[in-house]
Each structure stands twice: as structure tokens, then as C-alpha cells.
Amino acid sequence: MQQPNRLDHYRLLGRSGLRVSPLALGSMTFGADWGWGADETESRRIFDAYVERGGNFIDTASNYTNGSSETLVGKFAQGRRERLVLATKYSLLTQPGNPNACGNHRKNMRQSVERSLRRMGTDYIDLLYLHVWEGRTPVAEILRSFDDLVSSGKVLYVGISDTPAWQVARMQVISELRGWAPLVALQIEYSLVQRTVERELIPMASELGLGVLPWSPLAGGVLAGKYSRSDLSANPTAVPSGSRKEVALAHGMLTERALEIAELVKRIASEKGHSPSQVALAWTLQNPAITAPIIGARTLQQLEDNLGALDVHFSEAELRALDQVSSIELGFPHDLFRLELVKQVLSGGMHIAA
């Protein structure tokens, strides 16, 4: 996939005809309810700047900033709703003490969708994700409920986030066999710090027609150069509150290895005349399976810096260096396939085109 250089150089989302920008605008920072987001005025400046530059892909969720994110997205989208692709998610707890106000089941899906529609002031959602796999709800219940929402017109496309590859593959095959709405998008953590998804999730998505939308492509700000070794903690908070550093530590993003990768990103960025954030974001776009990294900004300045990732072009040497510092072991069976012995017994040394 050719590196885009403008927000209005659109891409197809998975195996669908939906056109989306190569950088999606994440709105988890819209609203100050969690103590570190942008207020309404700054959120609108961020939203307007993204849309005015041709951006059309907005990402939110039912629980982001306690619902403020969806409310603000809906308010900002007024008068230009049809040109925007609004994506939201369901699954996470929204009413403490109510066992049916969380999970992947039909009841939570339907009530979450109705609440999202009201908050955003719209009569349809372009893309609805299952937010996090909980392992309790039967897949047929989820898929049929998705299909009912698509058939009703309240949802146009469906996707999935933070779910094992084997389960996503199973669900996609069931949808195809039963003629239900297919999954067209996979939202997962992916960055130079987090590449384990290259083992199964990304190849699965490419094969089965799901566009990949990386969340936290800057590893919680680590790749932006926000942190140093003095920020490391031997006892990260299990349930963070208030601080973005606490979130990065709790997610395992802020580590010695991550800081080593960030140092190389910073060095390459300096040599190229770009910011570390731009280099880290641009790296994710080198993977042809990636449709659009999700960028989150708390200020207009941060947004404008992130958009500069579309202007970054790497040399082969730079890509090799980034690959080496961030490489992971693929493990079995992938490592087995690379062995010369296995290649010989499979093809006898003959050259066979892919």
C-alpha cells in the first residue's frame, strides 16, 4: 500500500467499499472527566482542524470520558454528519452495579447503541466495534445481534477490538457462512513497542478482509519522547487514575525496552527534521495491512504535529534499524517455517512463486 501524504487520500476499510482517511481521529481525549483530557473548546479546535484538512474518520466509545466524548463528537459533527465516518464501541461497564451494563451480549449491545445514538444526535452509526472480548457471550449471539443492527439501519458496518485472532477468524467464517454482516475492521494495539500482533492478528486480518486500526501507535506517549528512565516504576499502579504516566506503566508501555526504542526514534527524527511522534506514526503506515492509525491529541498543536506523519518517508537503512531495535520472536510455528530443513523437505529446493 502506497504511503499516503494527505488526509483526503482515502483508503477502503477492510473488504468493504467504505472510504476512510489514513489517520483516524481518536476522541478519548474529548472531555476532562478523567482528569487529563481536552475541554470542549480545545476539543472542537482539534475536531475542526482534522475535518478541514479532509479527515473523515472519527473514533470514540460508549465509555470514553464517561460519555462526554460521544456527546462532543455529536455536537461537533452537526451540519457535516454525512461526510463523516463515526465509529464507536460497546462492551465496557457504564453503570456500576448493573451486571447487564457491560459485556458483549445482545442486551448491552442494544442499550449501548441506543445511548450512543442519543448522545451523538444521529440515527445511525457508521462502524460499531465490540470493544473487548470477555469470553462469556456465545459468538452466534454477538454476530446475529450485529446483523440485526445492520439490517435495521442503525449500524452500517461492524468491527471488533482487542480479541484473540482465533476467535476473530472463527466469527468471520461464521458470518460468511450464514450470510450475516461481516467484520470489516480490527482495532488493536500496534506500535514499535507492541509488535506481538504481527504473529497472528495482523496476518489474520489481511487474509479475512479486516482493515487494521492501531490504537496507541505512540505507546502511550513513550515514542513521543515524553518519558525517561526516571519515570520507570518498580510497582506500577494496577488500576491507574489521573496520570497518563500511570496508564502507560499499567499497560506495560513504559519499560526499559520501550525507552531504548524511543531513543532510536528520537535520533532518526532529529536527522530527518521531524518529530518523534511523526516518525513513530509513519512507521505503522509502512505495514500494508494498516488502514489508519488512531491519533489522540489533547491540544491542537499535538494534532498538527501528528498529521505531519503523512510527510515522513524512510530510507531502507532507517527501516532496518527500527525493525532491529523493536523486533520480536514470532515463535512456533512461524520460526519452524523459516528453517532451511523445513524448506527443503517442503519444496526440495525448487523455486515456487508465492
C-alpha positions as CSV (number, residue, x, y, z in Angstrom):
1,M,0.0,0.0,0.0
2,Q,1.5,3.4,-1.0
3,Q,2.3,5.8,1.8
4,P,-0.4,8.5,1.8
5,N,0.5,12.1,2.2
6,R,-2.9,13.8,2.8
7,L,-5.9,13.1,4.9
8,D,-8.1,13.2,1.9
9,H,-6.2,10.4,0.2
10,Y,-8.7,7.9,1.3
11,R,-8.5,4.1,1.8
12,L,-11.0,1.3,1.7
13,L,-11.8,-0.1,5.2
14,G,-11.1,-3.8,5.0
15,R,-13.1,-5.8,2.5
16,S,-15.8,-3.0,2.2
17,G,-16.4,0.0,0.0
18,L,-16.2,2.5,2.9
19,R,-13.7,5.2,2.3
20,V,-11.7,6.5,5.3
21,S,-8.8,8.8,6.0
22,P,-5.3,7.2,6.6
23,L,-5.2,8.7,10.1
24,A,-8.3,8.3,12.3
25,L,-9.0,11.0,14.9
26,G,-9.4,9.4,18.3
27,S,-11.6,11.2,20.8
28,M,-10.8,9.5,24.1
29,T,-9.3,12.9,25.0
30,F,-12.5,14.8,24.4
31,G,-13.8,15.9,27.7
32,A,-12.0,16.5,31.0
33,D,-13.9,13.9,33.0
34,W,-10.9,11.7,33.5
35,G,-8.6,14.5,34.6
36,W,-6.3,14.7,31.6
37,G,-8.5,15.4,28.5
38,A,-9.2,18.5,26.5
39,D,-12.1,20.8,27.4
40,E,-14.9,21.4,24.9
41,T,-13.3,24.5,23.3
42,E,-10.0,22.7,22.6
43,S,-11.7,19.5,21.5
44,R,-13.7,21.5,18.9
45,R,-10.5,23.1,17.6
46,I,-8.9,19.7,17.2
47,F,-12.0,18.2,15.6
48,D,-12.4,21.2,13.2
49,A,-8.8,21.2,12.1
50,Y,-8.9,17.5,11.4
51,V,-12.1,17.7,9.3
52,E,-11.0,20.9,7.5
53,R,-7.8,19.1,6.3
54,G,-10.0,16.3,4.7
55,G,-10.2,13.9,7.6
56,N,-13.4,11.9,7.9
57,F,-12.8,9.0,10.3
58,I,-13.7,9.7,14.0
59,D,-13.2,7.1,16.7
60,T,-15.0,7.1,20.1
61,A,-16.6,4.7,22.5
62,S,-19.6,4.4,24.8
63,N,-17.5,4.9,28.0
64,Y,-14.9,7.4,26.8
65,T,-14.7,10.3,29.4
66,N,-17.9,8.9,30.9
67,G,-19.9,9.6,27.7
68,S,-18.7,13.1,27.2
69,S,-16.7,12.0,24.2
70,E,-19.7,10.8,22.2
71,T,-21.7,13.9,23.2
72,L,-19.0,16.2,22.0
73,V,-18.4,14.3,18.8
74,G,-22.1,14.5,18.0
75,K,-22.2,18.2,18.7
76,F,-19.1,18.9,16.5
77,A,-20.5,16.7,13.7
78,Q,-23.7,18.8,13.3
79,G,-24.1,20.1,9.8
80,R,-21.5,17.7,8.3
81,R,-22.7,14.3,9.6
82,E,-23.0,12.8,6.1
83,R,-19.3,13.4,5.2
84,L,-18.0,11.8,8.4
85,V,-17.5,8.1,9.4
86,L,-18.3,7.9,13.1
87,A,-17.1,4.8,14.8
88,T,-18.0,3.8,18.4
89,K,-17.7,0.8,20.6
90,Y,-19.7,-1.1,23.2
91,S,-18.8,-3.7,25.9
92,L,-17.3,-1.8,28.9
93,L,-19.1,-1.1,32.1
94,T,-21.3,2.1,32.0
95,Q,-23.5,1.6,35.1
96,P,-21.7,0.3,38.2
97,G,-23.7,-2.5,39.9
98,N,-25.7,-3.4,36.8
99,P,-24.4,-6.8,35.5
100,N,-26.1,-6.2,32.1
101,A,-24.5,-2.8,31.6
102,C,-21.2,-4.4,30.5
103,G,-20.2,-7.4,28.3
104,N,-20.6,-8.5,24.7
105,H,-24.2,-9.8,24.9
106,R,-27.2,-8.6,23.0
107,K,-28.8,-6.6,25.8
108,N,-25.7,-4.5,26.4
109,M,-25.1,-4.1,22.7
110,R,-28.6,-2.8,22.0
111,Q,-28.8,-0.4,25.0
112,S,-25.3,0.9,24.3
113,V,-26.2,1.6,20.7
114,E,-29.3,3.4,21.6
115,R,-27.4,5.5,24.2
116,S,-24.7,6.3,21.6
117,L,-27.3,7.4,19.0
118,R,-28.8,9.8,21.5
119,R,-25.5,11.2,22.6
120,M,-24.3,11.8,19.1
121,G,-27.6,13.1,17.8
122,T,-27.6,10.8,14.8
123,D,-29.9,8.0,13.6
124,Y,-27.1,5.6,12.5
125,I,-23.5,4.6,13.5
126,D,-21.1,4.1,10.6
127,L,-19.0,1.5,12.4
128,L,-19.7,-0.3,15.7
129,Y,-17.0,-2.3,17.4
130,L,-17.1,-4.9,20.1
131,H,-14.7,-3.2,22.4
132,V,-13.0,-6.0,24.4
133,W,-13.5,-9.8,24.3
134,E,-14.9,-11.2,27.6
135,G,-15.2,-14.9,26.7
136,R,-18.7,-15.4,28.1
137,T,-21.2,-14.5,25.3
138,P,-21.7,-17.1,22.6
139,V,-20.4,-15.8,19.2
140,A,-23.6,-16.6,17.4
141,E,-25.4,-14.2,19.8
142,I,-22.9,-11.4,19.1
143,L,-22.9,-11.9,15.3
144,R,-26.7,-12.2,15.0
145,S,-27.1,-9.1,17.1
146,F,-24.6,-7.2,14.9
147,D,-26.5,-8.4,11.8
148,D,-29.9,-7.3,13.3
149,L,-28.5,-3.8,13.9
150,V,-27.1,-3.6,10.3
151,S,-30.4,-4.8,8.9
152,S,-32.3,-2.2,10.9
153,G,-30.1,0.6,9.5
154,K,-28.9,1.7,12.9
155,V,-25.4,0.4,12.2
156,L,-23.8,0.3,8.8
157,Y,-20.6,-1.7,9.4
158,V,-19.3,-3.8,12.3
159,G,-15.8,-4.5,13.7
160,I,-14.0,-6.0,16.6
161,S,-11.3,-4.8,19.0
162,D,-8.9,-6.5,21.5
163,T,-9.9,-10.1,20.8
164,P,-7.8,-13.2,20.1
165,A,-7.0,-13.9,16.5
166,W,-8.5,-17.4,16.5
167,Q,-11.8,-16.1,17.9
168,V,-12.0,-13.3,15.3
169,A,-11.3,-15.8,12.5
170,R,-14.0,-18.1,13.8
171,M,-16.5,-15.3,13.9
172,Q,-15.7,-14.1,10.4
173,V,-16.1,-17.5,8.9
174,I,-19.5,-18.0,10.7
175,S,-20.7,-14.6,9.4
176,E,-19.7,-15.6,5.8
177,L,-21.3,-19.0,6.0
178,R,-24.6,-17.6,7.5
179,G,-24.8,-14.5,5.3
180,W,-24.6,-12.2,8.3
181,A,-22.8,-8.8,8.3
182,P,-19.1,-9.4,8.1
183,L,-16.4,-7.8,10.3
184,V,-14.6,-5.2,8.3
185,A,-12.3,-3.6,11.0
186,L,-9.9,-4.8,13.7
187,Q,-8.8,-2.3,16.3
188,I,-5.6,-3.5,18.2
189,E,-2.6,-2.0,20.0
190,Y,0.2,-1.7,17.5
191,S,3.4,0.3,17.6
192,L,7.2,-0.1,17.6
193,V,6.8,-1.0,21.2
194,Q,4.0,-3.5,20.7
195,R,4.6,-5.8,17.7
196,T,3.4,-9.1,19.0
197,V,0.2,-8.7,17.0
198,E,2.4,-9.4,13.9
199,R,2.3,-13.1,14.9
200,E,-1.4,-13.8,14.3
201,L,-3.7,-10.8,14.5
202,I,-2.4,-8.8,11.6
203,P,-1.9,-11.7,9.2
204,M,-5.4,-13.0,10.1
205,A,-6.9,-9.6,9.4
206,S,-5.2,-9.4,6.0
207,E,-6.4,-12.8,5.0
208,L,-10.0,-12.4,6.1
209,G,-10.7,-8.8,5.0
210,L,-10.5,-6.7,8.1
211,G,-8.8,-3.3,8.0
212,V,-6.4,-2.8,10.9
213,L,-6.7,0.3,13.1
214,P,-3.9,0.6,15.6
215,W,-4.6,2.2,18.9
216,S,-1.8,3.8,20.9
217,P,0.6,3.9,18.0
218,L,2.8,6.2,20.2
219,A,2.8,3.6,23.0
220,G,1.1,6.0,25.5
221,G,3.4,8.8,24.6
222,V,6.6,6.8,25.2
223,L,7.5,7.0,21.5
224,A,6.8,10.8,21.5
225,G,9.7,11.2,23.9
226,K,7.6,12.1,26.9
227,Y,9.4,9.9,29.4
228,S,12.8,8.9,30.6
229,R,14.2,6.2,32.8
230,S,13.5,8.4,35.9
231,D,9.8,7.7,35.1
232,L,10.1,3.9,35.4
233,S,8.4,2.4,38.4
234,A,9.0,-1.0,40.0
235,N,5.4,-1.1,41.2
236,P,3.1,0.3,38.5
237,T,-0.5,1.1,39.6
238,A,-2.7,-1.8,38.7
239,V,-5.8,0.4,38.1
240,P,-4.4,3.9,37.1
241,S,-6.1,7.1,37.9
242,G,-5.4,10.7,36.9
243,S,-2.0,10.4,35.3
244,R,-1.1,9.4,31.7
245,K,2.2,8.1,33.0
246,E,0.3,5.7,35.3
247,V,-1.7,4.5,32.4
248,A,1.5,3.9,30.4
249,L,3.0,2.0,33.3
250,A,-0.1,-0.1,34.0
251,H,-0.3,-1.1,30.3
252,G,3.3,-2.2,30.2
253,M,4.2,0.5,27.6
254,L,6.8,2.3,29.8
255,T,9.7,-0.1,30.1
256,E,13.5,-0.2,29.6
257,R,13.0,-1.8,26.2
258,A,10.4,0.8,25.2
259,L,12.7,3.7,26.1
260,E,15.5,2.1,24.1
261,I,13.3,2.1,21.1
262,A,12.2,5.6,21.8
263,E,15.8,6.8,21.8
264,L,16.3,5.5,18.3
265,V,13.1,7.0,17.1
266,K,14.2,10.4,18.5
267,R,17.6,10.1,16.8
268,I,16.1,9.3,13.4
269,A,13.5,12.1,13.9
270,S,16.2,14.6,14.6
271,E,18.2,13.5,11.5
272,K,15.1,13.8,9.3
273,G,13.8,17.1,10.7
274,H,10.6,15.5,12.0
275,S,9.3,15.0,15.5
276,P,9.5,11.5,17.2
277,S,5.7,11.3,17.1
278,Q,5.7,11.7,13.3
279,V,8.3,9.0,12.8
280,A,6.6,6.5,15.1
281,L,3.2,7.1,13.4
282,A,4.7,6.9,9.9
283,W,6.3,3.6,10.8
284,T,2.9,1.9,11.4
285,L,1.8,3.1,7.9
286,Q,4.6,1.1,6.3
287,N,2.6,-2.1,7.0
288,P,0.2,-2.7,4.1
289,A,-2.3,-4.3,6.5
290,I,-2.8,-1.0,8.3
291,T,-5.7,1.2,7.2
292,A,-5.4,4.0,9.7
293,P,-3.6,4.5,13.0
294,I,-5.8,6.2,15.6
295,I,-4.2,9.5,16.8
296,G,-5.3,11.1,20.0
297,A,-4.5,14.7,20.8
298,R,-5.2,16.9,23.9
299,T,-4.1,20.1,22.0
300,L,-4.4,21.5,18.5
301,Q,-0.6,21.6,18.4
302,Q,-0.4,17.9,19.1
303,L,-2.8,17.1,16.4
304,E,-0.9,19.2,13.8
305,D,2.3,17.5,14.8
306,N,0.7,14.1,14.4
307,L,-0.7,14.9,11.0
308,G,2.9,15.6,9.9
309,A,3.4,11.8,9.9
310,L,2.0,11.8,6.4
311,D,5.0,13.6,5.2
312,V,7.6,11.2,6.6
313,H,9.5,8.9,4.2
314,F,12.1,6.4,5.3
315,S,15.3,5.1,3.8
316,E,15.8,1.3,3.8
317,A,18.6,1.7,6.4
318,E,16.2,3.6,8.7
319,L,13.5,0.9,8.4
320,R,16.1,-1.8,9.1
321,A,17.3,0.0,12.2
322,L,13.8,0.4,13.5
323,D,13.0,-3.2,12.8
324,Q,16.0,-4.4,14.6
325,V,15.6,-2.4,17.7
326,S,11.9,-3.4,18.0
327,S,11.9,-6.9,16.6
328,I,10.1,-9.8,18.4
329,E,10.3,-13.5,18.3
330,L,7.4,-14.9,16.2
331,G,7.6,-18.3,18.0
332,F,6.1,-21.6,16.9
333,P,5.1,-22.4,14.2
334,H,6.4,-19.3,12.4
335,D,10.0,-19.9,13.3
336,L,9.7,-23.5,12.1
337,F,8.7,-22.3,8.6
338,R,11.9,-20.4,8.4
339,L,14.2,-23.3,8.9
340,E,16.2,-24.4,5.8
341,L,15.5,-28.1,6.7
342,V,11.8,-27.5,6.6
343,K,12.0,-25.5,3.3
344,Q,14.0,-28.4,1.8
345,V,11.5,-31.1,2.8
346,L,8.6,-29.0,1.6
347,S,9.9,-28.0,-1.8
348,G,13.1,-29.8,-2.4
349,G,14.9,-26.5,-3.0
350,M,12.7,-25.7,-6.0
351,H,11.7,-22.1,-6.5
352,I,8.0,-21.7,-6.3
353,A,6.4,-18.3,-6.7
354,A,4.1,-17.1,-3.9
